[in-house]
Amino acid sequence: MLYKIAFLGPKATFTDIAVSSLFPEDTKMPMSTIPDCLDAVQDGTADLAVVPIENALEGSVNITIDYLVHEVNLPVKGEMIIPIEQHYMVHPVHDYEGFVPDAVYSHPHALAQCHKFLHQELKGVQQGATTSTAQAAQMVKENPEMKIAAIANEMAAQEYGLAIAEKNIHDYKHNHTKFVVVSKKDIDYKGRLAAFTGDKTTLIITLPEDHSGALHQVLSAFAWRKLNLSKIESRPMKTGLGNYFFIIDIEEKMDDVLIPGAMSELSALGCHVELLGSYPSFKAEAQAELENVKTK
């Protein structure tokens, strides 16, 4: 079965790379924003969406988390982690020694990830935010008369015909981004180009009231069952200051005893517990290999 996949576009974003690694033969539908991707699945325009949810340097992608929790009812069906390599690129007409752009464009996370390069090599150059790294590359391609540059991946340079003036300008080498696959359907990952690394379960937990030891009680429900938590994060409930829900990742697949038992215990304590998804996790180490995947 071939899927229609909504992803944060345009072509050659890091999300595009993630999609290509998991679904190399399927139909890709680039969208302008993360909410657009999720809405496409909610209304049936797309079978699934692949959207970023966390970066190793910049932390969680809050718009993804908040939209999944507050705006749509879509379970997480998979997770994909890819390495992030940022490159400084220019239009071929400006590919000469000594070129200094008037502005450099990229996604805000990418600009933050390349702070040292921008501070040392392009100090004083204006920085412009785009909705994706690929959009920045597309902007440079379509405006050769403008003295501008972009920060994006190698796939974007190839897709939009740009020259890479400086490779690997990110501040830290061990930079990865996590993407989630959301869908109303069960997903077949046959043919993927990434390694399976295990299963995860994600819960959304709201405490009954703010009192001493409340979070300790929540964590104890997992601790004595020896359920390993890889992440716990709080996000505002949008109902007033001081009101939060917690997102908890468990390094295990949903079973018949342990995780349901923890959920029941938390419910007995007055917590509201919701399953966001139990899903396989995949990881790719060689970004260069993913960038050479044939895209549609």
N, C-alpha and C positions, 0 to 999 in steps of 0.2 A: 504494500500500500504506500502510495506517495502522499506526503502531507503538504498542505499549504501553510507556510511558516511566516509569521509576522516577526520582524526584527527591527531594531533601531538602525535606520539607514542614514544616508544613502549607501550605495554599494561600497564595500571595502572598509566598513567599520570593524572594530574589534569584535562586535557582536556578530558580524558577518563571518568572521573567522571561526567563532564558536559554532555557528550554525553549520558551516561547511565541514567542520570536524565531526559533528554528530549526524548530520543529514546531508551527505554529499550529493545525493541524486534527487533531492526533493525541490519543490517550487518555493522560491524565496520571495517574500513580499516586503520590501523596505518601507518603513513608516517613519514619520517625522519625529515622533516623541514616544517615550515609554508608555504613557497612558493610551496612545493610539494603538500600540501593539496589543495591550491587554484588552482593550475594547473590541478589537477585531476578533479575538477568541470568544469573548463574552457574547457577541452578537452573531457568531457563526461565520463571519467572513473568512477567518483563518482557522485551521485545525489546532494550531498551537502557536505559542510565542516564545521567543528566547530573548531575555532581557537581563542586563547586568544588575547584580544585587549587592556586591561587595568588592572592594579593592584593598589589596594588602597595605597600601600606603594611605589612602584617603578614607578608608572605612566604608561603612554601609552606603548604598545608594538609596537614600531615604524615600525618594519618589516611588521607587519600586515597592518597597515594604509597605508604605502607607496606602498605596493604591490597591495592593493585594488585600490588605486588611480592611480598608474602609469603603472601597468603591466597587470591587468586583468579587465574584464568588468562584474563584479558580484555584484548584489544587496544584501544588508543585509536583511535577512528574519526573524531574531529573535535574541534575546539577553538572555544570561543566566548568572546569578551571583551566585557564590558558595563561601562558606567560605574556607579559606586556613589554614590548620593545618600542620605544618612541624614537622617531627620526625627524630631523630638521630638513625640510624640503622646500624647493623653490621652483618657479616656472623655468623651463629650459632657456628662455631668453635672458634670465637673470643668473644663469649658472656660470658665474665667473668669479675669480678671486677678488675679494674686496667688496662684494655686494653687501650692502646693509639695508634691510627692509625698513619701511616706515612703520610697519606693524606685522606682528606674527599672530596667527589665529590658531585656535584649537579648542577642544572641550575644556572647561575649567579644571577638571581633574588632571588632564594631560599637562596643562600649563603648570599646575602645582607640582606634578611629578618631575618636571624639568626645571625647577626653580634655579638650581645652581648654574646650569648652562645659560639660562636666560639672564641671570644676574651678572655672570662673568663675561659672556660673549656678546650679549645683546642688551647691555645695560642702557636704560633710557628708551628702548624701543617700545612702542605702544603694544599692549597685549589685548587681543579681541577674543571674546568667547563665542563659540558656536555650539550647536546641539550635539555634535559628534566630531571626532577627529576627521572622518571622511568628508564631512561637510566643509571643513576648513580646506582640505586638499582640493575639493571641487571648486571652491571659491577662487583659489589661486589659479587653477586651470582656466577658469572662465574669465579671468581678468588679467591678462598678460601685460596690459598697459599700467597696472598698478604695482608699486614696489611693496609687495606683501609676500609673506612666507607662511608655511603651515607646519604643524607638528602632528604627525600621524604615523601609521604603520607602513610596512613595505608593500602590502597589498594595495594600499591607497595610492602610493607612488606609481605602481604599475598600472592601476586602473585609470588614473587621471593623467598619466604621462608626465609626471614631475621628476625633477632631478633631486636625489638625496645629497644634500650638501654636507651633512654631518650625521653619522649613524650613532645609535644608542646614546642618546643625550639624557636619558632618564637618570635621576639622582641615585637610585639604588638598583642593583642587579636583580634582586629577588622580588620582583614586582609581578604580582598575578592578579587577575580579576576573575571573580566567580559569577557565572551566569546561571539562571534557572530556566527550566523548561516548564511552562504552565499550559494545561490543556484540560478539557472536560473528558478526554479519551485516554485510554491506556496507550502507551507509546512503545513502539517496536524500535529498538536501537540497532537492529541488524545492519551491518555495513559501516558502522561508525569508524572514525579514524583516531580514536582516543582510547586510552586505557581505563578499564573499570577499576575503581579504587575502593569500593565498598558501598554500603547502604546507609542512608540517613533518615531520620524522622524529625520533622519540625513541628513544634507546638506553639500556640499563642495562649498566654496565660494572663488573666486579669485578677489581681488580688481583691479580696472582698472589702478590705478596709486597710488604712494605713496604721499599723500598730507594730510595736517592737517585736522582732523575730518573725515577721510574716514571710519575708523572703527566705529566711533560714528554714522555715517549715516547708516551703516549696522545694528547695534544694535537697532537703533531707529525704523527700519522697523518692528522689532519684538515687541519692547516695547509698542508702541501705540496700537498694536493689542492684547496686553496682552498675548502674547505667551511666556510661561516660558522656558528659556534656562537652561538646566542642565549642559552644558559643551560647552566651546569654546576653541579651541586649534589651534595653528599655526604650520605648518610644512613647510620646505623648498620645493620650487617647483623644485629644482634641475636644475635651469636655470641660476644660478648665485647668489652671495651674496645679501641678502636683498630682495629676491623674495620669497614670502610665499603664501600659501593658508590657509584657515581657515576651520576647521571642527566644525560644530555647531549641538548640539543635542537639539531637541525640545521635551518637555514632552507632546506631543499630537500626535494623529494619523493624517495622511494626510487627510485633509477635502477638501471641494469644494470651500472654500472662503478664510479663513485666511492665511493658509500657501501658497497656490498658489498666493494670493495677495502680500504677503511679497516677494516671489520669483520674481514676476513681477516688483515690485518696485525696487528691487536690480538690476535686469536686465536693468531697465530704467536708473539707476545710472551708468551703464557701467560695472557692476560686471558680472563675469561668474558664474552661479549658476547651480549646478548639484545635483540631488537627489541620495543619496547613498542607501537610503532605508527607508521604513515606516513599522514598525514591532512590534510584541508583546515582552514584557520583562518578564522574569521569574526569580525567586529567590528561593534558597534552603538554609535553615538555619542549618539543621542537616547533617553535612558531614558524620558522622558515618553511617547514614541510606543509603546515596548514595554509600558508599564504600562496602556495603553489597549487592548491586544490582548485579544480575547475569550478568556476562559479556560474550561476545562471542569471 
